[in-house]
């Protein structure tokens, strides 16, 4: 592994199997997040056996908020969790575009069910890895992680964290990781946070592609990661490439990093 993308949507590529093969060729490993349980099942068929692809089952808060992910879908995801190591994208989004009558409660109930099931089925020797979306909701997300025990039982990764500084440090004290990419580093808060996050909690991401059913190339993912690594290295005045790679090995538990997953 040369690069690790802690948050990508591989199944959004129309040519996902080809992108996965390209990723292997260029030394890229990734956490491939999905947004619905059905999307996970489809990706599992399309990407079966793809080296370096860690496929995660998700219930994205946008889809929960607008009803594309139903209670039955959440039931399906919870039923899958005993056999899964990787979970995501899950979380909460309380921005104006994604809240309405009852949507905050619906999102929170779904997220809490998922995280409770993650905590109950996570194994100490191989904790579940969970990629979390949190927009204007980090305090509630952290309450859920504490209430369900998932904050301790799982390796939780905040994708593109944009909460308040006190929320960042609350998450860091809980041991949560943070994944940063080009788009988060384009913001003042993203640049500030990538400087401040404890070294052992820092990961890289792309959140690519930006749309669905698009033709892709893994070299685009690798190039985005390389640009993010260069900028983060300048901000931190250290080799973030080596740091993020060591943290990725530790997260995945493959014995090559600075810790165990």
Buried (B, 14 or more C-beta within 10 A) or exposed (E): BEBBBBBBBBBBBEBBBBBBBBBBEBEBBBBBBBBBBBBBBBBBEBBEEBEBBBBBBBBBBBBBBEEBBBEEBBEBBBEBBEEBBBBBBBBBBBEEEBBEEEBBEBBBEBBBBBBBBBBBBBEEEEBBBBBBBBBBBBBBBBBBBEEBBBBBBBBBBBBBBBBEEEBBEBBBEBBBBBBBBBBBBEEEBBBEBBEBBEEBBBBBBBBBBEEEEEEBBBBBBBBBBBBBBEBBBEBBEEEBBEBBBBBBBBBBBEEEBEEEB
